[in-house]
Amino acid sequence: MKSLNLLAFDLGASNGRAMLARFDGERMLLRELHRFENPMREDKTTHRWDAAFLTQQLKLGFSACKAETNGQIDCFGIDTWGVDFGLLDKKGDLIENPRCYRDATDEEMLASWEIISKREMFEHTGIAAMNFNTVYQLFRRVRENDPALKQAETLLLMPDLLGYFFTGEKKSEYTNVTTTNLYSASAQDWDFQLMERLGIPKGIFTQIDRAGMLRGRLLPNVAAELGVSQIPFAAVGTHDTASAVAAIPGEGSFAFCSSGTWSLFGIETSEQLSGDAIYQANFSNEGTVQGGFRPLKNIMGQWIMQECRREWTRQGACYSWKEIDALTAKAKPFASIIDPDDAPFFSAGDMCKKIARYCVKTGQTPPETPGEIARCVYESLALKYRWALEWLEKMKGVRIDTLNITGGGIGNTLLCQMTADLLDRRVIAGPAEGSAMGNALMQAVALGELRDIAEARDVVRRSVEPVVYEPKHTQAWEDAYDRLLRYMEMK
């Protein structure tokens, strides 16, 4: 086969990147072409995503790729974070900038359970109760009598919305659809019955397609503006975690952790997991690129440290991540522990004080210096990974032998080693740009150059040399884990 130039757009809730993947049939090499921040914009009392800004950044990515490849771009794909969406009017125009999930509150979620119980909602969709899920965002708009929702002709999730701007195609890809809390595994379609009971308009939802399928081409006017051909557009694992997991070279009984703003910690299964254990632990059954499921736990991830770093920067102390890691290594171990998923840590702002308040509430001395705070956060993340692993083993019914970590978080070698030590399992870290690689692999599937996920993972094994962390388990970790469990029971 000829070498392919695949353009992967990978957008997270804090930044985005355009990556060129060169695939020769055996190996895939990634190169970053364009990176940009993805800040929330505040509109009165609402945080929103700037759709025009994001579209412009993607255009800059196309331009950089054109320059790098002399215009020879064989395909492109887009993945983003889940749950958020845009609304189009009858003319196909975006009605308003998409709302950001971090404005969610428990109010609309609790109100929806008066119509459909929490347990029934889970039985319908297999998705954990999280107040930012698309279903609760839409129910909030129903309760508000929202004009934009009344005007809407079409709802598109963020990656499908951005793809629509470039191709005119209105479809919804399976992996991201499963994050909405509006997908019925039994019907293998949107859960229209659930929508009807909550008053959510059913006609705004589009056809669902699958990763590894071609979904049109660049519009002629867009191609002309960019100075490129009408490049094919592939439906990839449009949920960034689905793409990241597609690029994990896991074998045997393994769990995965996609480590970034969120830590998505889970396993792969062919069918949804149901029953009391997964419901009580508030795990979700999200979709895989191969059409199965990823039972996983959403853990707060690097978000807490990102917010702390922003606070320190506003105060005039600009620490690089390497400097923070060095300060962390010097701080006293296990001085304080938090539950990263405690509700106050979800929202932006005042993060260092939130950590201090949690410690006071649980009878601990709050961390004060940046190193102490970072040590607290990273150790607490590793401890929460242990909690998630134990639940997954209970659900799976067998021991999980290894943990595969992918995403930007693998750059934190201290956290990776902490995780291996606490889990008493080998941790395999890589690839760092897992979402972008998984995105490009599914483009290759869509083009017919790879057959399936098994072949795609063989490509990853030939292309990436992972870093392996061997466990150094101690009783101190066991004692710290017992403390976390006690604090979690104090809610």
PATOR-152157 format. One line per field, with one value per residue (C-alpha): x, y, z. Coordinates in nm, 4 decimals, always signed. Each point is the difference from the previous one (the first is absolute). Example, Ala and Ser with C-alpha at 12.3 -4.5 7.8 and 13.67 -1.06 7.14 Angstrom:
2
east: c(+1.2300, +0.1370)
north: c(-0.4500, +0.3440)
up: c(+0.7800, -0.0660)
//
This chain:
491
east: c(+0.0000, +0.1039, +0.0821, -0.3086, -0.0152, -0.2799, -0.1004, -0.1297, -0.1671, -0.0069, -0.1776, -0.0215, -0.1850, +0.3162, +0.1967, +0.0051, +0.2490, +0.0311, +0.2178, +0.1372, +0.0134, +0.2191, -0.0945, +0.2018, -0.2058, +0.2228, +0.0716, -0.1699, +0.2023, -0.1637, +0.1113, -0.1661, -0.0808, -0.2075, -0.0947, -0.2414, -0.1767, -0.3726, -0.1188, -0.3562, -0.1558, -0.2263, -0.3262, -0.1763, -0.0602, +0.0738, +0.3305, +0.0123, +0.2300, +0.1022, -0.1056, +0.1416, +0.3345, +0.0189, -0.0920, +0.2768, +0.2511, -0.0954, +0.0524, +0.3476, +0.0583, -0.0975, +0.2379, +0.2879, -0.0705, -0.0167, +0.3423, +0.1459, -0.1358, -0.0064, -0.3782, -0.0061, -0.2498, -0.1792, -0.2614, -0.0907, -0.1912, -0.1090, -0.0309, -0.0934, -0.1211, -0.3505, -0.3498, +0.0048, -0.1883, -0.1063, -0.3479, -0.0669, -0.3029, -0.2012, +0.2587, +0.2761, +0.1521, +0.1293, -0.2551, +0.2446, +0.3391, -0.0210, -0.0358, +0.2785, -0.0718, +0.1732, -0.3033, -0.2065, -0.1665, -0.1774, -0.3340, -0.1056, +0.1328, -0.2007, -0.3093, +0.0254, +0.0063, -0.3456, -0.1158, +0.2434, +0.1746, +0.3775, +0.0020, -0.2357, +0.2147, +0.2991, -0.1922, -0.0977, +0.3470, +0.2661, +0.1532, +0.1048, -0.1954, +0.2070, -0.1735, +0.1772, -0.1256, -0.1758, -0.3382, +0.0122, +0.1303, -0.2979, -0.2475, +0.1268, -0.0833, -0.3449, -0.0665, +0.1298, -0.2269, +0.3192, -0.0564, +0.3042, -0.1331, -0.3409, +0.1654, +0.2302, -0.0354, +0.3118, +0.2209, +0.3614, +0.2556, +0.3197, +0.2143, -0.2916, -0.0777, +0.3561, -0.0061, -0.3287, +0.1562, +0.2544, -0.2089, -0.3696, -0.0600, -0.2436, +0.0650, +0.0801, +0.2757, -0.0694, +0.2773, -0.0931, -0.3723, +0.0451, +0.1317, -0.3252, -0.2089, -0.2439, +0.1121, -0.1869, +0.2264, -0.3015, -0.1430, +0.3470, -0.1322, -0.0890, -0.2341, -0.3043, -0.2234, +0.2183, +0.0007, -0.3783, -0.0467, +0.2333, -0.1464, +0.3193, -0.0828, +0.0722, +0.0212, +0.3307, +0.2080, +0.1790, +0.0913, +0.2702, +0.3047, +0.3056, +0.3730, +0.1907, -0.2536, +0.0460, -0.2350, +0.0254, +0.2669, +0.0971, -0.2595, +0.1168, +0.0040, +0.1914, +0.2534, +0.0479, +0.0484, +0.2605, +0.1678, -0.0303, -0.1991, -0.3340, +0.1671, -0.2010, -0.1395, -0.0096, -0.2170, +0.2597, -0.0472, -0.1298, +0.0069, +0.3648, +0.0110, -0.1306, +0.2800, +0.2576, -0.1090, +0.0124, +0.3725, +0.0779, +0.2172, -0.1566, +0.0107, -0.1429, -0.1982, +0.0699, -0.1647, +0.0510, +0.0338, -0.0295, +0.1795, -0.0647, -0.2369, -0.2096, +0.1309, -0.2222, +0.0716, -0.1590, -0.0013, -0.1413, -0.2990, -0.2175, -0.3225, -0.1112, +0.0622, -0.3074, -0.1088, +0.0463, +0.3813, +0.0462, -0.3056, +0.1116, +0.3542, -0.1417, +0.1924, -0.0964, -0.0268, +0.1422, +0.0554, +0.3104, +0.1056, -0.0692, -0.3632, +0.0290, +0.0234, +0.2458, -0.1207, +0.1902, +0.0168, +0.0371, +0.2629, +0.0769, +0.3544, +0.2462, -0.2771, +0.0677, +0.3681, -0.0757, -0.2229, +0.2600, +0.2652, -0.2293, -0.0487, +0.3743, +0.0547, -0.2614, +0.1855, +0.3251, +0.1611, +0.0338, +0.1084, +0.0695, -0.1299, +0.3582, +0.0522, -0.3227, +0.1137, +0.3345, -0.1761, -0.2357, +0.2894, +0.1436, -0.3270, -0.0804, -0.1993, -0.3557, -0.0230, -0.3540, -0.2475, -0.3111, -0.2701, +0.0599, -0.3670, -0.1407, -0.2580, +0.1745, +0.3022, -0.2148, -0.0476, +0.2663, +0.1605, +0.1323, +0.1438, +0.2776, -0.2510, -0.2373, +0.2800, +0.0645, -0.3700, -0.0220, +0.2994, -0.1465, -0.3333, +0.1760, +0.2237, +0.3237, +0.2579, -0.0480, +0.2933, +0.1429, +0.2882, -0.0355, +0.2026, -0.2187, -0.3175, +0.1241, +0.1122, -0.3444, -0.1755, +0.2205, +0.0009, -0.3769, -0.0405, +0.2054, -0.2120, -0.3222, +0.1407, +0.0364, -0.3649, -0.1075, +0.2167, -0.1532, -0.3516, +0.0938, +0.1416, -0.3200, -0.2084, +0.2252, +0.0391, +0.3720, +0.3262, +0.1218, +0.3714, +0.1159, -0.1060, +0.0564, +0.0134, -0.0241, -0.0341, +0.1906, -0.0029, +0.2702, +0.2480, -0.0382, +0.2408, -0.0417, -0.3756, +0.0565, +0.2418, -0.2358, -0.2771, +0.2129, +0.1085, -0.3517, -0.1697, +0.2843, -0.0345, +0.2237, -0.0934, +0.0616, +0.0032, -0.0500, -0.0744, -0.0024, -0.2168, -0.2369, -0.3125, +0.1700, +0.1476, -0.3330, -0.1660, +0.2487, -0.0241, -0.3752, +0.0542, +0.2198, -0.2821, -0.2480, +0.2316, +0.0221, +0.3714, -0.0608, -0.2641, -0.0887, +0.1113, +0.2276, +0.2020, -0.0030, +0.1494, +0.2683, +0.0972, +0.0242, +0.2299, +0.2295, -0.0076, +0.0290, +0.2474, -0.1933, +0.1549, -0.0459, -0.0291, +0.0600, -0.1846, +0.1751, -0.2892, +0.0271, -0.2221, -0.0066, -0.2130, -0.2406, -0.0357, -0.0621, -0.2638, -0.1812, -0.0067, -0.1530, -0.2748, -0.0787, -0.0174, -0.2280, -0.2383, -0.0163, -0.1951)
north: c(+0.0000, +0.3602, +0.1962, +0.1774, +0.3493, +0.0009, +0.3202, -0.0617, +0.2840, -0.0806, +0.2530, -0.0185, +0.2218, +0.2034, -0.0080, -0.1465, -0.1138, -0.0862, -0.3071, -0.1427, -0.3805, -0.1547, -0.3646, -0.2300, -0.3130, -0.1214, +0.2944, +0.3259, +0.3079, +0.3073, +0.3587, +0.2969, +0.2751, +0.2446, +0.0283, +0.2476, +0.0799, -0.0679, +0.2483, +0.0219, +0.3390, +0.1542, +0.1407, +0.1731, -0.2976, -0.2755, -0.1511, -0.0853, -0.1456, +0.2414, -0.1904, +0.2588, -0.0020, -0.3800, -0.0084, +0.2496, -0.2126, -0.3035, +0.2057, +0.0901, -0.3717, -0.0669, +0.2735, -0.1432, -0.3479, +0.1296, +0.1607, -0.3167, -0.2394, +0.2207, -0.0273, -0.3815, -0.0617, -0.3330, +0.0327, +0.1902, -0.0768, +0.1875, -0.1122, +0.2112, -0.0295, -0.1384, +0.1209, +0.3592, +0.0932, +0.2751, +0.0795, +0.0832, +0.1847, -0.0881, +0.1712, -0.2091, +0.2941, -0.0275, +0.1697, +0.0850, -0.1052, -0.3402, +0.0029, -0.1490, -0.3040, +0.1533, +0.2237, -0.3062, -0.0296, -0.2823, +0.1800, -0.1193, -0.3514, -0.0376, +0.1469, -0.2499, -0.2881, +0.1029, -0.1051, -0.2845, -0.1450, -0.0053, -0.3804, -0.0069, +0.2609, -0.2291, -0.3047, +0.1934, +0.1254, -0.1677, +0.3411, +0.1298, +0.2780, +0.3127, +0.3363, +0.1197, -0.2813, +0.1175, -0.1266, +0.2281, +0.2966, -0.0399, -0.0496, +0.3254, +0.1749, -0.1617, +0.1320, +0.3445, +0.0073, +0.0742, +0.1941, -0.1594, -0.3507, +0.1008, +0.1427, -0.2974, -0.2237, -0.2101, -0.0913, -0.0940, -0.1031, +0.2047, -0.2156, -0.0517, +0.3720, +0.0931, -0.2630, +0.1438, +0.3450, -0.1500, -0.2615, +0.0819, -0.3546, -0.0324, -0.3296, -0.1161, -0.2511, -0.2893, +0.0399, +0.3592, -0.0749, -0.2501, +0.2768, +0.1944, -0.2231, -0.0111, -0.3203, -0.3290, -0.3029, -0.2275, +0.2067, +0.0893, +0.3504, +0.3206, -0.0660, +0.1817, -0.1326, +0.1643, +0.3270, -0.0003, -0.0457, +0.2904, +0.2312, +0.0066, +0.0517, -0.3249, +0.1476, +0.1816, -0.3194, -0.1344, -0.3409, -0.1840, -0.1265, -0.1948, +0.0606, -0.1229, +0.1263, +0.2773, +0.2928, +0.2247, +0.2456, +0.3615, +0.2306, +0.1488, +0.3565, -0.1072, -0.1958, +0.3047, +0.2278, -0.2369, -0.0609, -0.3773, -0.2743, -0.1217, -0.2165, -0.2990, +0.0327, -0.3104, -0.0718, -0.0998, -0.0681, +0.3544, -0.0231, +0.0640, -0.2811, -0.2496, +0.1030, -0.0187, -0.3508, -0.1102, +0.0836, -0.1962, -0.3043, -0.1997, -0.3775, -0.2557, +0.1224, +0.3738, +0.3199, +0.3382, +0.3530, +0.2907, +0.2657, +0.3671, +0.2624, -0.3030, -0.3448, -0.2570, -0.3320, -0.3155, -0.3243, -0.1197, -0.2337, -0.1171, +0.0649, +0.2592, -0.0877, +0.0364, -0.0926, +0.1348, +0.0190, +0.2281, +0.2062, +0.0542, +0.0924, +0.2484, -0.1394, +0.0667, -0.2271, +0.2213, -0.1235, -0.1423, +0.0573, -0.3682, +0.0411, -0.1441, +0.1747, +0.1544, -0.0429, +0.2840, +0.2499, +0.3721, +0.1194, +0.3698, -0.0407, +0.2808, +0.2623, +0.0658, +0.0701, +0.2041, +0.2246, +0.0288, +0.0954, +0.2667, +0.1436, +0.0138, +0.1692, +0.2662, +0.0582, +0.0546, -0.3423, -0.1587, -0.3613, -0.2293, -0.3556, -0.1232, +0.2414, -0.1192, -0.3631, +0.0845, +0.1702, -0.2967, -0.2454, +0.1979, +0.0217, -0.2363, -0.3078, -0.0621, +0.3235, +0.0618, -0.1855, +0.1100, -0.1746, +0.1552, -0.0566, +0.1930, +0.2409, +0.3364, -0.1018, -0.0206, +0.3747, +0.2536, +0.2465, +0.0134, -0.3526, +0.0299, +0.1175, -0.2819, -0.2484, +0.1698, -0.0087, -0.3706, -0.0715, +0.1968, -0.1805, -0.3383, +0.0913, +0.0422, +0.2769, +0.1812, +0.0135, +0.3489, +0.0133, -0.0824, -0.3185, -0.1125, +0.0724, -0.1833, -0.2991, -0.0131, +0.0090, -0.2553, -0.2498, +0.0390, -0.0702, -0.3192, -0.1032, +0.0581, -0.2116, -0.2841, +0.0429, -0.0142, -0.3063, -0.1921, +0.0723, -0.1022, -0.3311, -0.0603, +0.0671, -0.1963, -0.2907, -0.0490, +0.1642, +0.2879, -0.0519, +0.3272, +0.3616, +0.1798, +0.3794, +0.2268, +0.3748, +0.3080, -0.1148, -0.2593, +0.2862, +0.0038, -0.2846, +0.0423, -0.0624, -0.3020, -0.1531, +0.0816, -0.1810, -0.3111, -0.0007, +0.0330, -0.2433, -0.2509, -0.0502, +0.0731, +0.3332, +0.0424, +0.3644, +0.0984, +0.1265, +0.3584, +0.1230, -0.2949, +0.1831, +0.1348, -0.3410, -0.1778, +0.2672, -0.0591, -0.3792, +0.0117, +0.2236, -0.2785, -0.2470, +0.2291, +0.0128, -0.3809, -0.0114, -0.1716, -0.2640, +0.0425, +0.0968, -0.3038, +0.1097, +0.3580, -0.1038, -0.2004, +0.3254, +0.1705, -0.2758, +0.0454, +0.3795, +0.0862, -0.1070, +0.0290, +0.0795, -0.2780, +0.0708, -0.2950, +0.0084, +0.0707, -0.0584, +0.0973, -0.0111, +0.3818, -0.0122, -0.2444, +0.2287, +0.3004, -0.1946, -0.0852, +0.3730, +0.0814, -0.2562, +0.1519, +0.3512, -0.1175, -0.1444, +0.3394, +0.1658)
up: c(+0.0000, -0.0410, +0.3120, +0.1345, +0.1471, +0.2566, +0.1786, +0.3528, +0.1899, +0.3716, +0.2204, +0.3771, +0.2430, +0.0634, -0.3276, -0.3479, -0.2596, -0.3680, -0.0501, -0.3225, +0.0013, -0.2689, -0.0540, -0.2254, +0.0611, +0.2841, +0.2266, +0.0819, +0.0903, +0.1510, -0.0263, +0.1669, -0.2491, +0.2010, +0.3677, +0.1557, +0.3241, +0.0278, +0.2615, +0.1265, -0.0837, +0.2610, -0.1356, +0.2912, +0.2307, -0.2555, -0.1107, -0.3705, -0.2636, -0.2753, -0.3136, -0.2418, +0.1801, -0.0061, -0.3691, -0.0737, +0.1921, -0.2075, -0.3154, +0.1262, +0.0491, -0.3614, -0.1165, +0.2026, -0.1351, -0.3566, +0.0432, +0.1545, -0.2655, -0.3114, +0.0115, -0.0023, +0.2816, -0.0318, +0.2748, +0.3168, +0.3184, +0.3123, +0.3611, +0.3036, +0.3579, +0.0533, +0.0965, -0.1366, -0.3168, -0.2384, -0.1310, -0.3660, -0.1373, -0.3110, -0.2210, +0.1516, +0.1877, +0.3553, +0.2269, +0.2796, +0.1271, +0.1730, +0.3764, +0.2093, +0.2179, +0.3026, +0.0623, +0.0872, +0.3404, +0.1798, -0.0218, -0.3451, +0.0617, +0.3211, -0.1671, -0.2873, +0.2505, +0.1143, -0.3487, -0.0665, +0.3055, +0.0218, -0.0221, -0.2979, -0.1760, +0.0462, -0.1201, -0.3152, -0.0914, +0.2150, +0.0739, +0.3417, +0.1691, -0.0731, -0.0002, -0.3167, -0.2235, -0.3153, +0.1187, +0.3050, -0.2016, -0.2343, +0.2847, +0.1510, -0.3258, -0.0023, +0.3520, -0.0967, -0.3063, -0.1915, -0.3278, -0.1677, +0.0620, -0.1383, -0.3106, -0.0538, -0.3033, +0.0680, +0.2970, -0.0691, +0.2591, -0.0072, -0.2347, -0.2360, +0.0121, -0.0979, -0.2743, -0.1278, -0.0382, -0.2412, -0.1832, +0.0425, +0.1312, +0.2913, +0.1770, +0.3533, +0.0670, +0.2368, +0.2602, +0.0813, -0.0181, +0.2844, +0.2291, -0.0236, +0.2305, -0.2937, -0.1764, +0.0355, -0.0354, -0.0387, -0.2865, -0.1358, -0.0597, +0.1789, +0.2927, -0.1377, +0.2759, +0.2633, -0.1956, -0.0282, +0.3736, +0.0766, -0.2642, -0.2084, -0.3706, -0.1867, -0.3491, +0.0577, +0.0203, -0.3068, -0.1373, +0.1941, -0.1887, +0.1148, +0.0265, -0.3022, -0.2554, -0.2556, +0.0520, -0.3036, -0.1109, +0.0459, -0.1510, -0.3324, +0.1350, +0.3133, -0.2061, -0.2237, +0.3027, +0.1452, -0.3377, +0.0232, -0.1720, +0.1308, +0.2647, +0.1283, +0.3530, +0.2208, +0.2999, +0.2597, +0.3689, +0.0382, +0.3790, +0.0821, +0.2545, -0.2556, -0.2370, +0.2797, +0.0979, -0.3649, +0.0048, +0.3182, -0.0798, +0.2842, +0.0111, +0.2403, +0.3003, +0.0005, +0.1140, -0.1631, +0.1282, -0.2416, +0.2014, -0.0661, +0.1399, +0.0937, +0.0837, -0.1706, +0.1667, -0.1393, -0.1968, -0.3347, -0.0334, -0.2877, +0.1957, +0.2518, +0.3624, +0.2179, +0.3492, +0.3493, +0.0072, -0.3008, +0.0948, +0.3599, -0.1042, -0.2558, -0.2968, -0.3617, -0.3039, -0.2748, -0.3553, -0.1663, -0.3603, -0.0686, +0.1094, +0.3502, +0.3355, +0.2420, +0.3591, +0.1657, +0.2802, -0.0635, +0.2490, +0.0273, -0.1375, -0.0678, +0.0218, +0.3678, -0.0604, -0.3125, +0.2121, +0.2772, -0.2545, -0.1444, +0.3499, +0.0637, -0.3373, +0.0824, +0.3260, -0.1902, +0.0567, -0.3449, +0.0472, -0.2915, +0.0280, +0.0407, +0.2879, +0.1635, -0.0373, +0.1648, +0.2929, +0.0296, +0.0302, +0.2924, +0.1950, +0.2881, -0.1133, +0.1205, +0.2004, -0.1278, -0.2214, -0.1886, -0.1989, -0.3458, -0.0860, +0.2955, -0.1456, +0.0669, -0.2104, -0.3157, -0.0497, -0.0928, +0.2370, +0.3561, -0.0295, +0.2598, +0.2613, -0.0947, +0.0718, +0.3344, +0.0918, -0.0841, +0.2236, +0.2908, -0.0425, +0.0183, +0.2943, -0.1931, -0.0104, -0.3332, -0.2428, -0.0444, -0.2465, -0.3711, +0.0520, +0.2892, -0.1948, -0.3096, +0.2103, +0.1581, -0.3387, -0.1754, +0.2860, +0.0268, -0.3721, +0.0314, +0.2991, -0.1949, -0.2846, +0.2532, +0.0989, -0.3662, -0.0704, +0.2885, -0.1262, -0.3544, +0.1222, +0.1950, -0.3130, -0.2354, +0.2400, -0.0746, +0.1003, -0.2152, -0.0607, -0.1529, -0.0345, -0.3308, +0.0334, -0.3012, -0.0508, +0.1110, +0.3617, -0.0697, -0.0030, +0.3784, +0.0739, +0.3751, -0.0232, -0.2278, +0.2532, +0.2887, -0.1873, -0.0570, +0.3647, +0.1363, -0.2390, +0.0389, -0.3753, -0.2969, -0.1609, -0.3733, -0.1116, -0.3614, -0.2521, +0.1288, -0.2875, +0.0263, -0.1128, -0.3125, -0.0858, +0.0532, -0.2144, -0.2840, +0.0296, -0.0531, -0.3032, -0.1385, +0.0700, -0.1793, -0.3016, -0.0052, +0.0885, +0.3357, +0.0620, +0.3666, +0.3508, +0.0284, -0.3040, +0.1270, +0.3340, -0.1781, -0.1714, +0.3419, +0.1304, -0.2991, +0.0237, +0.3697, +0.2674, +0.3276, +0.3383, +0.2553, +0.3741, +0.2306, +0.3349, +0.3299, +0.2362, +0.3676, +0.3085, -0.0019, -0.3150, +0.1650, +0.3015, -0.2268, -0.1935, +0.3226, +0.0771, -0.3389, +0.0556, +0.3395, -0.1463, -0.2818, +0.2603, +0.1773, -0.2856)
//
